[in-house]
Amino acid sequence: MGPLAILVCFSCPILVLGLLAFLNKTLRKPILRQREFNARGIRGPPYKFLFGNAREIQKMKTAAAAKPMSNLSHEIRTRLEPHLATWTEAYGKNFVFWMGPEPILVVTEPELVKVVGNNAEKVYQKLEAEGYIKKLFGDGLVTSRGEKWAKMRKLVNHAFQGDSLKSMVPAMVASTEVMLQRWEDHGGEEIEVFEEFSLFTAEVISRTAFGSSYFQGKLVFDGLAKLLQLATKHALNIQIPGLSLTCSKVYKPKDEIEAEKLEQQIRDVIIAMVTKREEMVTNGDLDSCGSDFLGLLVKARYEDDESKRISVDNVVDECKTFYLAGHETCDILLTWAMLLLSIHTDWQEEARKEVMTHFGNKTPDADGIMKLKTMTMIINETLRLYPPAFEMMRKVDKEVQLGKFRVPANTNIIISYLSLHHDPKIWGEDVHHFKPDRFSQGLAKATNNVQSVHIPFGMGARICAGYNFAPILTKIALSMILQRYAFTLSPAYVHSPIYAFTIRPQFGVQVIFQAL
């Protein structure tokens, strides 16, 4: 027997075994798992070989977003989540669908959402980050798990509570002044506020996160913005067991190469900032490394208690996380609040009266903004209609009882914020109307003490660490705008909300300002 024949004899069984393993993962197991879900009362669209329901989802999303909305309706769920809206009608509030061979359990019943979100039993775990998400956030608060997450969460909490948060207010005010200075020559003219608020929030976060290192902070922002575009582009990519890993070793796509370059560039800039701060520490002056977010992290590098000490990788990942999550959340909240107040000028006037009552023409301060009740109502309603993100994902590694359902092990779970925020059974038939007075007696009263129906920043222990940062910045910026301008929505505005990791206006938001 020749060498070629021997090679063929040995290769054939290996190829056959490989094919059988592949078919087991992509055909046999999903079919058996779907039968298991059905037997447990959890229905959903049928699994389709290799891609699951991913192609259906892409087709529905493409059709829903093919053209702008015909009016200024805030009923955006059928546009942004057409697959979930369609399957909720067909299968009920809780159902399973498939991304490739992986099952995704959708949970929208408030009581079940509460169980998953609060995670009292410690069984609903954060999914492990991979691909572009890993490049964006590294192993920071958004993606880390277990003891590492707990240690970093405890540290980062200090930056967004009490006096630490108050100390950021002057930087917020200063950045608002810079933005308003740009607007002075635009009285009576149209301004595209989405782009303006993007620049503004980038400046605020650069100042509060990096302080004197503002310009390096801007380099970080620019790199993350490009990386976010790539991540959005590939958001529905399916990892096919065995095949994806093999292909990535043989051929690396252009976008992946670009993402790796951006990831390294961002890291280099942050490391340079860290090194500069650490030089102060080596000179024996730990306090001189700054009171901003970066300073807080650098100090933690030199903790006497080893259990509290963090690595330089931790610093890099938390800087990326604060910059990206903070920027996206603040930019989106401000943009949609401005849109809503531009449409509903009666609420704009109510907000202005409140601001003038508390501040007159003086600069808003930390204590005063806490007393802005009408502004708080407006922000809560904006977050209900247009939450910055619109889903939470978890995974169960073992079989668990969730309400009346016995959820199989290794099941991913999605909680749709829009499903809860836009549910007429929870909020009434006017659910898609802008009505800030829903919150006139506070958040608890508006939600009938069911916390899980209004969760724009998530819930439970993993609620966004900066959930107070965005509303405070929004109150300051809106207060200073209302002191100076009346504004209306431009006829040029096209209502076309899209999803790009946050809910954003596809063509910006054009607003006409009139100086007061």
Backbone torsions as a table, in degrees:
resi	resn	phi	psi	omega
1	MET	NA	126.4	-178.0
2	GLY	-74.4	168.0	-179.2
3	PRO	-57.3	-40.1	-179.0
4	LEU	-64.8	-42.1	180.0
5	ALA	-64.4	-39.5	178.5
6	ILE	-63.5	-43.2	179.5
7	LEU	-60.7	-42.5	179.8
8	VAL	-64.7	-41.7	-179.4
9	CYS	-61.4	-40.5	-179.9
10	PHE	-76.4	-33.5	-175.3
11	SER	-73.5	-38.6	-174.9
12	CYS	-56.8	-49.2	178.9
13	PRO	-60.9	-37.4	179.7
14	ILE	-64.3	-43.9	179.3
15	LEU	-64.2	-41.5	179.3
16	VAL	-63.3	-44.9	178.9
17	LEU	-63.1	-39.6	178.2
18	GLY	-63.4	-43.1	178.9
19	LEU	-63.8	-41.9	179.4
20	LEU	-63.7	-40.6	178.5
21	ALA	-64.7	-40.3	179.0
22	PHE	-63.4	-46.9	179.6
23	LEU	-66.4	-31.5	177.3
24	ASN	-63.6	-43.6	-178.3
25	LYS	-74.5	-35.1	-172.5
26	THR	-101.7	-8.3	-178.2
27	LEU	-132.5	-61.4	-174.7
28	ARG	-63.5	-52.3	-176.6
29	LYS	-61.9	-47.6	178.6
30	PRO	-59.5	-38.9	179.3
31	ILE	-65.1	-44.2	178.0
32	LEU	-63.9	-39.2	-179.6
33	ARG	-68.4	-37.3	177.9
34	GLN	-63.7	-39.7	176.6
35	ARG	-62.3	-38.3	179.4
36	GLU	-64.6	-44.3	177.6
37	PHE	-61.1	-46.0	-180.0
38	ASN	-59.5	-41.7	-179.7
39	ALA	-64.4	-24.9	-179.4
40	ARG	-95.8	8.8	176.5
41	GLY	84.1	13.3	178.9
42	ILE	-107.3	104.5	-176.7
43	ARG	-96.4	178.8	177.5
44	GLY	167.8	177.4	178.8
45	PRO	-63.5	145.5	-176.5
46	PRO	-65.9	145.9	176.2
47	TYR	-67.4	138.6	175.9
48	LYS	-118.9	137.1	-171.7
49	PHE	-48.0	133.2	172.8
50	LEU	75.7	-56.8	-172.8
51	PHE	-98.5	-6.1	-176.6
52	GLY	61.8	-130.5	179.8
53	ASN	-102.7	11.0	-174.5
54	ALA	-59.3	-40.7	-178.9
55	ARG	-68.3	-37.5	175.5
56	GLU	-61.6	-44.2	-179.3
57	ILE	-60.9	-47.5	-179.7
58	GLN	-60.9	-41.1	-180.0
59	LYS	-64.2	-44.3	179.8
60	MET	-66.0	-41.1	-179.8
61	LYS	-66.8	-40.9	179.3
62	THR	-63.1	-43.2	179.4
63	ALA	-65.7	-41.9	-177.7
64	ALA	-66.4	-33.4	-176.3
65	ALA	-100.6	12.3	-175.4
66	ALA	-63.8	-29.4	178.8
67	LYS	-144.5	159.3	179.7
68	PRO	-62.6	163.6	176.8
69	MET	-69.8	145.8	-174.0
70	SER	-76.6	-15.9	178.6
71	ASN	-145.2	-175.2	-177.7
72	LEU	-90.0	34.0	-180.0
73	SER	-66.5	145.8	176.0
74	HIS	-98.4	12.9	176.9
75	GLU	-83.2	84.0	-171.0
76	ILE	-103.4	-6.1	-175.1
77	ARG	-65.5	-42.8	-178.7
78	THR	-67.2	-19.1	176.9
79	ARG	-84.8	-43.5	-174.0
80	LEU	-90.4	-30.6	179.8
81	GLU	-128.4	56.2	-176.1
82	PRO	-61.8	-32.9	-179.9
83	HIS	-67.2	-43.0	179.6
84	LEU	-68.8	-40.0	178.6
85	ALA	-63.0	-43.8	-179.5
86	THR	-64.6	-46.4	-175.7
87	TRP	-76.3	-25.1	173.6
88	THR	-64.4	-41.4	177.4
89	GLU	-62.5	-38.6	-174.8
90	ALA	-82.8	-34.8	-170.0
91	TYR	-123.0	-3.2	179.6
92	GLY	99.6	-176.1	-173.2
93	LYS	-70.6	-23.8	-179.5
94	ASN	-126.2	122.7	-176.9
95	PHE	-154.5	171.0	-179.2
96	VAL	-121.4	138.1	170.7
97	PHE	-131.9	179.8	-169.4
98	TRP	-127.7	128.9	169.6
99	MET	-109.4	102.6	-168.7
100	GLY	63.2	-140.9	179.9
101	PRO	-86.9	8.4	-177.7
102	GLU	-96.7	128.0	177.4
103	PRO	-79.5	140.9	176.8
104	ILE	-121.5	116.4	177.6
105	LEU	-91.2	120.7	178.2
106	VAL	-92.4	127.6	-179.0
107	VAL	-122.3	121.3	179.0
108	THR	-131.2	1.5	174.0
109	GLU	-75.4	124.0	-174.4
110	PRO	-50.3	-41.0	-177.9
111	GLU	-67.5	-35.8	178.1
112	LEU	-73.9	-36.4	175.6
113	VAL	-59.7	-41.7	178.9
114	LYS	-60.2	-43.2	-179.7
115	VAL	-63.0	-46.6	-178.3
116	VAL	-68.3	-46.4	-176.6
117	GLY	-65.2	-42.8	-179.8
118	ASN	-75.7	-29.6	173.7
119	ASN	50.1	46.0	-178.3
120	ALA	-61.2	-31.0	-178.0
121	GLU	-87.3	-0.8	178.5
122	LYS	59.0	35.5	-179.4
123	VAL	-112.3	-15.8	-178.8
124	TYR	-98.5	95.8	-170.5
125	GLN	-97.6	153.4	173.4
126	LYS	-63.4	139.7	176.7
127	LEU	-68.7	147.3	177.9
128	GLU	-73.6	128.9	-178.0
129	ALA	-74.1	147.1	176.7
130	GLU	-153.2	170.2	176.1
131	GLY	61.3	-135.7	-175.7
132	TYR	-67.5	-32.7	178.3
133	ILE	-62.7	-41.0	178.2
134	LYS	-63.1	-39.1	179.3
135	LYS	-68.1	-34.8	-179.8
136	LEU	-69.3	-51.9	-171.0
137	PHE	-105.5	-8.7	-175.6
138	GLY	58.6	-133.0	177.9
139	ASP	-115.9	43.3	-179.0
140	GLY	-82.0	-168.6	-174.3
141	LEU	-57.7	-35.5	-177.1
142	VAL	-65.9	-32.6	-171.2
143	THR	-113.4	-22.8	-174.7
144	SER	-72.2	164.7	-177.7
145	ARG	-139.4	169.1	171.0
146	GLY	64.3	-144.9	-175.3
147	GLU	-63.9	-36.1	179.4
148	LYS	-62.3	-45.3	178.0
149	TRP	-61.4	-44.9	-177.4
150	ALA	-60.3	-42.0	-179.8
151	LYS	-65.6	-45.8	-178.6
152	MET	-69.9	-35.7	179.2
153	ARG	-62.4	-42.8	179.9
154	LYS	-61.5	-40.8	179.4
155	LEU	-68.5	-48.8	-175.7
156	VAL	-67.4	-31.5	178.3
157	ASN	-52.9	-35.6	-178.7
158	HIS	-61.7	-29.2	-177.0
159	ALA	-76.4	-18.2	-172.7
160	PHE	-122.4	25.5	178.9
161	GLN	-135.7	151.4	170.5
162	GLY	52.8	-129.9	-174.6
163	ASP	-64.2	-33.2	179.7
164	SER	-62.0	-42.4	179.0
165	LEU	-69.2	-41.7	177.9
166	LYS	-59.9	-36.0	-177.9
167	SER	-66.9	-16.0	178.4
168	MET	-83.3	-15.9	-174.9
169	VAL	-58.6	-44.9	178.4
170	PRO	-57.0	-38.2	177.8
171	ALA	-67.0	-36.6	177.1
172	MET	-64.3	-44.3	179.5
173	VAL	-63.6	-46.1	-178.6
174	ALA	-60.7	-40.9	179.6
175	SER	-68.9	-35.7	176.3
176	THR	-64.4	-40.3	177.9
177	GLU	-60.4	-41.1	178.9
178	VAL	-62.0	-44.0	179.3
179	MET	-63.8	-46.3	-178.3
180	LEU	-65.8	-29.9	175.8
181	GLN	-62.6	-38.0	177.5
182	ARG	-65.6	-29.8	-175.3
183	TRP	-82.8	-12.1	-172.3
184	GLU	-57.0	-34.2	-178.3
185	ASP	-87.0	8.2	-176.4
186	HIS	-113.7	20.1	179.5
187	GLY	-57.1	126.7	-179.2
188	GLY	79.0	0.4	-178.9
189	GLU	-108.0	168.5	-179.2
190	GLU	-86.2	136.1	175.9
191	ILE	-126.9	135.9	176.5
192	GLU	-87.7	102.9	-168.5
193	VAL	-78.6	-23.9	179.4
194	PHE	-61.4	-45.9	178.2
195	GLU	-68.2	-40.1	178.5
196	GLU	-61.2	-45.0	-179.3
197	PHE	-69.9	-27.4	175.5
198	SER	-64.5	-45.8	176.7
199	LEU	-64.0	-42.4	-178.1
200	PHE	-62.7	-50.3	-177.9
201	THR	-68.3	-31.7	175.0
202	ALA	-62.1	-40.9	179.2
203	GLU	-67.2	-44.0	180.0
204	VAL	-59.4	-47.7	-176.5
205	ILE	-70.3	-34.3	175.0
206	SER	-61.4	-41.3	-179.7
207	ARG	-70.3	-45.9	-175.2
208	THR	-76.6	-28.9	-179.3
209	ALA	-87.3	-41.4	-170.8
210	PHE	-118.5	-5.0	175.0
211	GLY	55.2	-117.6	-176.8
212	SER	-67.9	-14.4	179.7
213	SER	-89.9	36.2	-172.6
214	TYR	-58.7	-44.3	-174.3
215	PHE	-69.3	-35.7	173.3
216	GLN	-65.1	-35.2	177.1
217	GLY	-59.9	-37.5	179.1
218	LYS	-66.0	-35.2	176.3
219	LEU	-63.2	-39.5	176.7
220	VAL	-62.1	-45.5	-179.3
221	PHE	-60.7	-46.1	-178.4
222	ASP	-61.2	-41.5	178.7
223	GLY	-66.0	-42.9	179.3
224	LEU	-65.8	-36.3	179.1
225	ALA	-62.3	-41.6	178.2
226	LYS	-68.1	-39.5	179.0
227	LEU	-66.2	-36.3	177.8
228	LEU	-64.2	-38.8	177.5
229	GLN	-60.8	-42.4	178.8
230	LEU	-66.5	-41.0	179.6
231	ALA	-63.7	-40.5	178.6
232	THR	-63.9	-42.1	-179.5
233	LYS	-59.3	-34.0	-174.7
234	HIS	-109.0	21.4	-173.5
235	ALA	-61.4	-30.6	-177.0
236	LEU	-100.7	13.9	177.5
237	ASN	-59.3	137.3	179.8
238	ILE	-103.3	129.8	174.5
239	GLN	-88.9	109.4	179.6
240	ILE	-89.3	121.7	-174.8
241	PRO	-51.0	128.5	177.5
242	GLY	82.7	-48.5	-174.8
243	LEU	-71.4	-45.8	-177.3
244	SER	-61.3	-44.2	-178.9
245	LEU	-64.6	-43.5	-179.6
246	THR	-63.4	-45.1	-178.9
247	CYS	-62.8	-40.3	-177.7
248	SER	-65.6	-27.1	178.3
249	LYS	-78.3	-32.3	-178.0
250	VAL	-84.1	-41.0	-174.9
251	TYR	-141.2	127.6	179.5
252	LYS	-109.3	117.1	-178.1
253	PRO	-60.4	157.7	-178.9
254	LYS	-57.7	-43.0	-178.5
255	ASP	-64.1	-35.8	179.9
256	GLU	-69.0	-38.5	176.5
257	ILE	-63.4	-43.9	178.3
258	GLU	-62.5	-41.0	179.7
259	ALA	-63.1	-39.9	179.1
260	GLU	-65.6	-38.5	177.1
261	LYS	-63.7	-45.1	179.7
262	LEU	-63.2	-42.7	179.1
263	GLU	-58.2	-43.1	-179.4
264	GLN	-69.4	-39.8	179.1
265	GLN	-62.2	-43.8	178.7
266	ILE	-61.7	-44.8	179.5
267	ARG	-60.4	-43.4	-178.5
268	ASP	-61.1	-41.6	-179.7
269	VAL	-65.1	-45.2	-179.1
270	ILE	-65.9	-41.6	178.6
271	ILE	-60.1	-39.5	178.8
272	ALA	-62.5	-40.8	178.0
273	MET	-66.3	-40.9	179.5
274	VAL	-63.4	-44.2	-179.2
275	THR	-59.8	-41.7	179.6
276	LYS	-62.6	-42.7	178.6
277	ARG	-67.4	-37.9	-177.1
278	GLU	-68.0	-26.0	176.2
279	GLU	-61.6	-33.6	177.3
280	MET	-66.0	-38.7	-178.9
281	VAL	-67.2	-42.3	-179.4
282	THR	-65.9	-21.2	175.3
283	ASN	-83.7	5.6	173.7
284	GLY	89.8	9.3	-177.5
285	ASP	-117.4	83.1	-177.8
286	LEU	-64.2	-37.5	-177.8
287	ASP	-68.1	-23.9	-176.2
288	SER	-77.2	-2.8	-179.8
289	CYS	-79.7	2.2	169.4
290	GLY	105.4	154.6	179.0
291	SER	-102.9	3.0	178.2
292	ASP	-77.8	-176.8	-175.7
293	PHE	-61.2	-43.7	178.8
294	LEU	-62.9	-40.9	178.3
295	GLY	-61.2	-41.0	177.9
296	LEU	-59.4	-43.2	-179.1
297	LEU	-69.9	-40.8	-179.8
298	VAL	-64.1	-40.6	177.2
299	LYS	-59.2	-38.2	-179.6
300	ALA	-67.3	-18.2	175.7
301	ARG	-68.0	-21.4	-174.1
302	TYR	-116.6	23.9	177.5
303	GLU	-60.6	137.4	175.9
304	ASP	-66.2	-37.0	178.9
305	ASP	-79.3	112.1	-175.7
306	GLU	-59.8	-30.3	-179.0
307	SER	-68.4	-20.4	179.6
308	LYS	-99.9	-10.0	-176.8
309	ARG	-72.1	144.6	-179.7
310	ILE	-121.3	162.4	-178.5
311	SER	-93.3	168.7	177.2
312	VAL	-65.9	-30.7	176.1
313	ASP	-64.0	-38.1	175.7
314	ASN	-59.6	-43.6	-179.6
315	VAL	-61.3	-47.3	-179.7
316	VAL	-59.3	-48.2	-175.8
317	ASP	-66.8	-38.5	-179.7
318	GLU	-72.4	-33.5	175.2
319	CYS	-64.3	-44.0	177.6
320	LYS	-61.9	-43.1	-177.7
321	THR	-64.3	-47.8	179.8
322	PHE	-62.2	-43.8	-177.2
323	TYR	-63.6	-49.7	-175.1
324	LEU	-72.3	-53.0	-177.8
325	ALA	-65.1	-42.1	179.9
326	GLY	-64.8	-44.9	-179.2
327	HIS	-64.3	-49.0	-177.4
328	GLU	-61.9	-44.3	-177.8
329	THR	-63.8	-48.3	-176.9
330	CYS	-68.0	-43.8	180.0
331	ASP	-59.6	-47.0	-177.3
332	ILE	-67.9	-44.1	179.8
333	LEU	-60.8	-46.8	179.4
334	LEU	-62.5	-42.8	-177.2
335	THR	-63.1	-49.0	-178.4
336	TRP	-70.2	-33.6	176.3
337	ALA	-63.1	-41.4	178.1
338	MET	-65.6	-40.4	177.0
339	LEU	-58.7	-49.2	-175.9
340	LEU	-65.5	-40.1	178.8
341	LEU	-73.2	-26.2	175.8
342	SER	-70.6	-31.6	177.8
343	ILE	-81.5	-47.6	-175.1
344	HIS	-99.6	77.8	-174.4
345	THR	-68.2	-18.1	174.8
346	ASP	-65.4	-41.2	177.1
347	TRP	-72.6	-31.7	174.5
348	GLN	-60.1	-43.2	-179.3
349	GLU	-68.4	-38.7	176.8
350	GLU	-61.4	-42.3	179.2
351	ALA	-65.4	-39.6	-179.7
352	ARG	-65.1	-42.3	178.3
353	LYS	-58.6	-42.9	-179.5
354	GLU	-64.6	-43.6	179.8
355	VAL	-62.5	-44.1	-179.1
356	MET	-67.9	-33.6	177.6
357	THR	-63.8	-42.2	-176.2
358	HIS	-84.2	-35.6	-172.4
359	PHE	-120.0	-20.1	-171.0
360	GLY	60.1	-129.5	176.6
361	ASN	-100.8	11.2	179.7
362	LYS	-80.5	159.4	179.2
363	THR	-68.9	131.8	177.5
364	PRO	-59.1	146.7	178.0
365	ASP	-124.9	170.4	-174.0
366	ALA	-60.4	-40.6	-178.4
367	ASP	-71.2	-40.3	-177.3
368	GLY	-66.5	-38.8	-176.5
369	ILE	-68.3	-21.8	177.6
370	MET	-69.7	-15.9	-176.7
371	LYS	-97.6	2.4	-176.3
372	LEU	-82.7	88.5	-175.8
373	LYS	-69.2	-47.9	-179.4
374	THR	-61.1	-42.2	178.8
375	MET	-61.8	-39.7	178.0
376	THR	-63.0	-41.9	177.5
377	MET	-60.7	-43.0	-179.5
378	ILE	-63.9	-42.8	180.0
379	ILE	-65.6	-43.4	179.1
380	ASN	-62.1	-39.4	179.5
381	GLU	-71.7	-36.5	175.6
382	THR	-61.7	-44.4	179.6
383	LEU	-66.9	-28.1	176.7
384	ARG	-70.6	-47.8	-176.9
385	LEU	-73.6	-40.0	-175.5
386	TYR	-131.1	68.8	177.7
387	PRO	-62.0	140.9	-177.3
388	PRO	-55.4	-45.0	173.3
389	ALA	-114.7	164.9	-178.5
390	PHE	-134.1	20.8	172.5
391	GLU	-159.2	154.0	174.6
392	MET	-120.9	134.3	-180.0
393	MET	-116.5	136.1	177.3
394	ARG	-136.4	171.1	179.1
395	LYS	-142.8	141.6	173.3
396	VAL	-106.5	126.6	180.0
397	ASP	-86.7	-16.9	178.3
398	LYS	-133.7	163.6	179.8
399	GLU	-63.1	133.5	-179.0
400	VAL	-135.8	156.6	174.1
401	GLN	-95.2	118.9	178.1
402	LEU	-121.1	100.9	-174.0
403	GLY	61.6	-126.9	179.9
404	LYS	-88.4	-1.8	-176.2
405	PHE	-100.5	138.5	171.7
406	ARG	-98.9	104.8	-173.8
407	VAL	-86.1	124.7	-179.4
408	PRO	-64.6	157.0	176.7
409	ALA	-61.9	155.1	177.3
410	ASN	60.7	42.5	176.4
411	THR	-111.5	130.1	173.3
412	ASN	-82.7	145.0	-178.3
413	ILE	-124.8	134.2	174.9
414	ILE	-115.0	133.2	169.9
415	ILE	-110.8	118.1	-178.6
416	SER	-89.9	113.9	178.2
417	TYR	-63.0	-41.6	-178.7
418	LEU	-62.7	-36.4	178.7
419	SER	-60.3	-37.7	179.7
420	LEU	-79.0	-46.8	-176.1
421	HIS	-68.0	-24.1	-175.6
422	HIS	-114.3	23.5	-178.9
423	ASP	-88.9	114.9	-179.3
424	PRO	-63.6	-24.1	178.5
425	LYS	-70.9	-22.1	178.1
426	ILE	-93.5	-44.9	-170.5
427	TRP	-106.1	-8.0	-179.5
428	GLY	99.6	171.6	-176.5
429	GLU	-67.8	-18.3	177.1
430	ASP	-91.9	26.6	-174.3
431	VAL	-56.4	-30.2	-177.2
432	HIS	-96.3	10.8	176.9
433	HIS	-97.7	148.6	176.2
434	PHE	-81.8	104.7	-177.4
435	LYS	-136.2	82.3	-179.2
436	PRO	-58.8	-24.3	-178.1
437	ASP	-68.6	-5.6	169.8
438	ARG	-55.5	-31.4	-173.4
439	PHE	-102.9	18.8	-176.3
440	SER	-64.1	-25.0	178.7
441	GLN	-109.1	20.7	176.5
442	GLY	98.5	165.6	-176.7
443	LEU	-66.8	-41.4	-177.9
444	ALA	-61.9	-43.3	179.8
445	LYS	-66.4	-41.2	-178.6
446	ALA	-63.3	-31.8	-177.2
447	THR	-101.3	8.7	-176.6
448	ASN	53.8	37.5	178.9
449	ASN	62.5	19.9	175.1
450	VAL	-103.3	91.8	-173.3
451	GLN	-56.6	-31.4	-171.0
452	SER	-74.9	0.0	-179.7
453	VAL	-97.1	-6.5	176.5
454	HIS	-137.3	91.9	-172.1
455	ILE	-133.5	57.0	-177.2
456	PRO	-62.7	-23.9	179.7
457	PHE	-111.0	18.5	-175.9
458	GLY	84.9	-166.1	-178.5
459	MET	-157.9	171.8	178.7
460	GLY	72.3	-160.8	-177.2
461	ALA	-62.4	-26.1	-176.6
462	ARG	-97.6	19.1	173.3
463	ILE	-56.5	146.7	-178.4
464	CYS	-49.9	127.2	-177.1
465	ALA	-61.4	-30.2	-178.2
466	GLY	-99.6	30.2	-175.5
467	TYR	-64.0	-19.5	174.7
468	ASN	-89.3	-23.9	-175.5
469	PHE	-63.2	-49.9	-175.8
470	ALA	-63.2	-47.5	178.0
471	PRO	-62.4	-37.1	179.3
472	ILE	-66.1	-45.9	177.9
473	LEU	-61.6	-41.3	179.6
474	THR	-63.1	-42.4	178.7
475	LYS	-62.6	-42.4	180.0
476	ILE	-64.9	-49.8	-177.6
477	ALA	-63.3	-47.0	-179.8
478	LEU	-64.6	-39.6	179.4
479	SER	-60.2	-46.0	-177.9
480	MET	-70.6	-31.2	174.7
481	ILE	-69.3	-46.1	-178.8
482	LEU	-63.5	-30.6	177.3
483	GLN	-65.5	-26.9	-171.5
484	ARG	-110.4	-27.1	-171.0
485	TYR	-136.2	148.7	160.0
486	ALA	-102.7	150.0	-175.0
487	PHE	-149.4	149.8	177.9
488	THR	-135.2	159.9	-179.6
489	LEU	-74.6	134.1	179.4
490	SER	-72.5	145.4	173.8
491	PRO	-60.7	-17.7	-179.1
492	ALA	-75.9	-13.5	-176.7
493	TYR	-66.4	135.3	176.9
494	VAL	-117.5	120.4	-175.3
495	HIS	-81.9	104.4	-176.1
496	SER	-148.6	69.8	178.4
497	PRO	-63.0	137.6	177.0
498	ILE	-132.4	166.1	178.1
499	TYR	-108.6	120.2	174.0
500	ALA	-138.7	64.7	-171.8
501	PHE	72.1	-24.1	167.7
502	THR	-133.4	164.9	177.1
503	ILE	-85.5	114.1	-173.6
504	ARG	-133.4	159.4	178.4
505	PRO	-79.5	122.6	-174.2
506	GLN	-60.3	-38.7	-175.9
507	PHE	-112.4	22.3	-179.6
508	GLY	78.1	-179.4	177.4
509	VAL	-128.9	112.0	-178.2
510	GLN	-94.3	123.7	-176.2
511	VAL	-126.6	139.9	177.1
512	ILE	-100.0	123.8	-177.2
513	PHE	-105.8	141.3	175.0
514	GLN	-127.6	119.4	-178.7
515	ALA	-63.5	140.5	179.7
516	LEU	-90.4	NA	NA
